[in-house]
Amino acid sequence: MGSAKRNKNVSGSSVSRQLRRKGSSRIPSRPFVVATFAMTVDGKTTTRNFTPVDFTSREDKLHLFRQRALADAVLIGHTSLKRDNVRLGIPSELQKARRKHRQTPAPIRVVVSDKGRIDNRLNIFQSDISPIIIFSTRRMPRKYRQALREKATIHLTRAQHVNLAAMLGTLRGKYKVRTVACEGGPTLFRALLERGLVDQLNLTIAPHMFGGANAPTLTGLSKEFLPDSVHCSLIDMRVVGEECFLTYRIKHARRRSK
Ligand SMILES: NC(=O)c1ccc[n+]([C@@H]2O[C@H](COP(=O)([O-])OP(=O)(O)OC[C@H]3O[C@@H](n4cnc5c(N)ncnc54)[C@H](OP(=O)(O)O)[C@@H]3O)[C@@H](O)[C@H]2O)c1
């Protein structure tokens, strides 16, 4: 799919249309959430050791950057942040393109962690390309709070777990985020999916097989079925070299309790 078309998929106006009730001009209560993943032919997203694996092409890496650049915020789970030690920035040409559209150079970076033991020496905190927001709980130890406050804005809930719907609500209401690029990992993706909080999935199928029951799939390692099967509608498919780039719209079940 060309980038213009991808732009159309998640552009502000189409997002608003998606989330707005028919005939209503109400501001959507949460951003449009686009998840981007790569998996092997046998559905694995990483190895059993959760090591950062490089099983996709340069084109896939560019694809990930482009998807990130389309969003107002990029969201990541603590384990992926820790394991992959990513900065979550974007290359300079994509920063330039955003500036042309009167956007900030890069999307806000959002980290979610229940326990809050996030190391402030991680690469993300060494880059000031965009603000960092951490959603965590009061379980975050005091010394981590103090160290992280110098680098990020921290939202802590009294509950044991971060409420993902409330987090997205805060991103929409307080930070004016209309589109979120979720970059995993599988645990966070599954949690969002279970709550009906994913709108689009960009999935790259890479020409490898890992096997192994202990290597996570797209929805992690849980042996449980999802509460309801999730229906996806294929809206685009592109083959580059030996990789297949799929775009799915997630069909939302009629309101279920969250
Ligand atoms: N192939 C791909 O496209 C792709 C994409 C992304 C990641 N990965 C791989 O996936 C692996 C990591 O994935 P993962 O599933 O283990 O971890 P993950 O989803 O990245 O992060 C899980 C952690 O995030 C926090 N978290 C997740 N859901 C939460 C929720 N509902 N509320 C609050 N906090 C939540 C918790 O952090 P705390 O433990 O701090 O509470 C949890 O332990 C890495 O090996 C990475 O390389 C692959």
The ligand as a Gaussian input file, in Angstrom:
#p B3LYP/6-31G(d) Opt

LIG

0 1
 N        7.232000      -8.903000      16.261000
 C        6.788000      -7.738000      16.623000
 O        6.222000      -6.995000      15.834000
 C        6.958000      -7.277000      18.055000
 C        6.411000      -6.062000      18.458000
 C        6.589000      -5.666000      19.771000
 C        7.296000      -6.465000      20.664000
 N        7.803000      -7.637000      20.237000
 C        8.521000      -8.512000      21.167000
 O        7.641000      -8.847000      22.215000
 C        8.375000      -9.122000      23.395000
 C        7.735000      -8.433000      24.562000
 O        6.346000      -8.620000      24.553000
 P        5.500000      -8.961000      25.851000
 O        4.170000      -9.407000      25.406000
 O        6.294000      -9.855000      26.735000
 O        5.455000      -7.597000      26.626000
 P        4.810000      -6.149000      26.350000
 O        3.396000      -6.260000      25.915000
 O        5.749000      -5.352000      25.554000
 O        4.876000      -5.560000      27.801000
 C        4.235000      -6.207000      28.860000
 C        4.375000      -5.327000      30.050000
 O        3.748000      -4.086000      29.772000
 C        3.009000      -3.685000      30.850000
 N        1.616000      -3.928000      30.496000
 C        1.118000      -4.708000      29.545000
 N       -0.217000      -4.698000      29.547000
 C       -0.546000      -3.892000      30.483000
 C       -1.777000      -3.462000      30.976000
 N       -2.939000      -3.906000      30.506000
 N       -1.765000      -2.598000      31.982000
 C       -0.590000      -2.164000      32.488000
 N        0.616000      -2.538000      32.080000
 C        0.615000      -3.405000      31.082000
 C        3.433000      -4.586000      32.017000
 O        4.630000      -3.999000      32.520000
 P        5.192000      -4.212000      34.018000
 O        5.723000      -5.623000      34.024000
 O        6.243000      -3.193000      34.148000
 O        4.040000      -4.048000      34.941000
 C        3.707000      -5.886000      31.288000
 O        4.533000      -6.748000      32.009000
 C        9.781000      -8.618000      23.149000
 O       10.604000      -9.753000      22.948000
 C        9.684000      -7.842000      21.849000
 O       10.865000      -7.957000      21.074000
 C        7.654000      -8.083000      18.943000

